[in-house]
Amino acid sequence: NVAVDDSGNADGVEGHDVVFLRRIIPGKADRSYGVHVARMAGLPGAVINRAEEILIDLERSGAAGPKRLIDADKKPAQKPAARQIALFADVHPTVEALRKLDVNGLTPLDALNRLYELQQMAGK
């Protein structure tokens, strides 16, 4: 394990930037820096924003951290709590309709009509 430090405030974060020092010291980090690393790696803004939302929710609920680690090979004794964080938003009905569409079975006129319907579903 390595520790992360910066010359700014005590929690290692200067606004939305993390400064990784060249000096590596043994030990564990006191918080997650994955979102910061993802931002530095150039992941899309929507992914970063969703990851930040999830991290904030986990930190608020106390669900993050070593106390909550489980053995991945073991099945949970009970069902997970009803409140589950969705990593990805539900598929839009227009996308679902488009996936089910058999384009090879449509006449050109049917295809244009269906395209119009999909456009209306998407809200233009």
C-alpha positions in Angstrom: 0.0 0.0 0.0 1.1 3.6 -0.5 0.0 6.8 1.0 -1.1 9.9 -0.8 -0.2 13.4 0.5 -0.2 16.9 -0.7 1.0 20.3 0.6 -2.5 21.6 0.7 -5.1 20.8 3.3 -5.2 17.9 5.7 -7.4 15.6 3.6 -5.2 15.5 0.6 -7.6 17.3 -1.7 -7.1 20.8 -3.2 -10.6 21.5 -4.7 -11.0 18.8 -7.3 -7.4 18.1 -7.8 -5.1 15.6 -6.1 -1.4 16.1 -6.0 0.5 12.8 -6.0 3.9 13.2 -4.5 6.9 11.4 -5.9 7.7 10.2 -2.4 5.9 6.9 -1.6 5.5 5.9 2.0 4.2 2.6 3.4 0.7 2.5 4.6 -2.9 2.9 3.4 -4.7 5.9 2.1 -7.3 7.3 4.4 -9.8 7.8 1.6 -10.6 6.8 -2.0 -8.7 8.6 -4.7 -10.1 6.5 -7.6 -12.4 9.3 -8.9 -9.4 11.7 -9.0 -7.3 9.1 -10.8 -10.2 8.5 -13.3 -10.4 12.3 -13.9 -6.6 12.4 -14.5 -7.0 9.4 -16.9 -9.5 11.4 -19.0 -12.6 9.3 -18.4 -15.8 11.0 -19.6 -17.4 13.6 -17.4 -20.6 11.7 -17.0 -18.7 8.7 -15.7 -16.8 10.9 -13.2 -19.9 12.7 -12.0 -21.7 9.4 -11.4 -18.7 7.9 -9.6 -18.6 11.0 -7.4 -22.3 10.6 -6.6 -21.8 7.0 -5.6 -18.7 7.8 -3.5 -20.5 10.6 -1.7 -23.5 8.3 -0.9 -21.2 5.5 0.3 -19.2 7.9 2.5 -22.4 9.3 4.0 -23.9 5.9 4.7 -20.6 4.6 6.1 -20.7 1.7 3.5 -17.2 2.4 2.3 -14.1 1.1 4.1 -12.5 -2.0 5.4 -15.3 -2.8 7.8 -17.6 -3.4 4.9 -15.3 -5.7 2.9 -16.7 -9.2 2.2 -15.3 -12.4 0.8 -16.3 -12.4 -2.9 -16.6 -16.2 -2.9 -19.2 -16.2 -0.2 -22.8 -15.6 -0.8 -24.5 -13.0 1.4 -26.5 -14.4 4.3 -29.4 -12.2 3.4 -30.7 -10.2 0.5 -29.0 -6.8 0.0 -30.9 -3.8 1.5 -33.8 -2.5 -0.6 -31.8 0.7 -1.2 -29.4 -0.1 -4.0 -27.3 2.4 -5.9 -27.7 2.1 -9.7 -24.4 2.4 -11.5 -26.1 3.0 -14.8 -29.3 4.7 -15.5 -32.3 2.7 -16.7 -32.4 2.1 -20.5 -34.5 4.8 -22.2 -37.7 3.3 -23.8 -36.6 4.6 -27.2 -33.3 2.7 -27.0 -35.2 -0.5 -25.9 -37.6 -0.1 -28.8 -34.7 0.5 -31.2 -33.0 -2.7 -30.0 -36.1 -4.8 -30.6 -36.6 -3.4 -34.1 -36.2 -5.9 -36.9 -34.8 -3.6 -39.6 -34.4 -6.4 -42.1 -38.1 -7.2 -41.9 -39.4 -3.7 -42.7 -40.4 -2.2 -46.0 -38.9 1.2 -46.7 -42.2 2.9 -45.9 -42.5 0.9 -42.6 -38.9 1.9 -41.7 -39.7 5.6 -42.3 -42.9 5.3 -40.2 -41.0 3.5 -37.4 -38.2 6.0 -37.5 -40.8 8.8 -37.1 -42.3 7.0 -34.1 -38.9 6.5 -32.5 -38.1 10.2 -33.0 -41.4 11.1 -31.3 -40.6 8.8 -28.4 -37.2 10.4 -28.0 -38.7 13.8 -27.9 -36.9 15.0 -31.0 
